[in-house]
Amino acid sequence: MQQVQVHLFAGARATSSDVIEVSPGTLTSVLEQCIAKYPSLSQAIPQCAYLVNGLTCGDMEQEISAGSRVDVLPRFAGGA
């Protein structure tokens, strides 16, 4: 089964790897799987912005299909 690649950047990178592979699902589910694998992400991930296949995604119920890429970007310079 093909996975979803989650790429972590800057302050969101609380693991030894900048890429985590998880199962497809909603954006919420994908992020929860990342936190389950690396509990240290639990504080950073909710404060981040997300790109799905290069497009901004604010819908936490959006389905993320196998083979997709999710970028987890921390807010820069205190921005929203």
N, C-alpha and C positions, 0 to 999 in steps of 0.2 A: 504494500500500500504506500502510495506516495504521500509525503508529509508536507507540512507548511514550514517554511523557513522564517524564523523570527530573528531579525537583525537588531542588535542592541547598540546604541551609540552613547558616547560621552558618559554622563553620570548614570545612565540607565544600565551601563555595563557593569553589573555587580557579580559577574561570573568569570571564570577563566577563559571563556569563549565568547566571541561576539555574535555567534549564531547558535540558536537553539532550534531543534527540529521537534515539532509536535504534530498531533493529529488535527485534521480539518474540523471545523465547527464554527460557531459564531466568534466574533472578535473577543467577546468576553471569555468564552471557553478557551480559546487559543492563549489568551493572556493568563488565565487561571492555571493552565497546564505549565506555563513557564514558571509561575510562582511556585507551583507544586514541586517542580524540579529544583528550583533555586529560591528558597524562602527569603533570601536576602533581597530579592526583587520586590517584595510586597510593599515597601515604602515608596520606591521609585516609579514603578509602572503606572499607578493611578494618576500620577502627576504629569504624565507624558502625553505627547501627541502621537498619532498613528497614521502611517501611510500603508495602504494596501495596494500592492502592485504599482507603486509610484503615485497613487492618488490619495489625498487627504480623506480620512475616514473618521467621522464622529459618531457613527451609528454602531453602538456596541453590540447590536443584534445582527449586524451584517454577516452573512455566511461567508466564510473564508474556505475556498476549495483547495483540494490537494494541488500541490505545485505552485501555490501562491507564495508571495513574499510579503511579510509584514515588517515595517521599520518602526522601531520604538525610539522616539526622539524626545529627549528632555527639553523642557522649556529653556530657552536661551536668554540670558540677561534679564531674567525675571518676567519675560513676556508670557502672554497667554496663548 
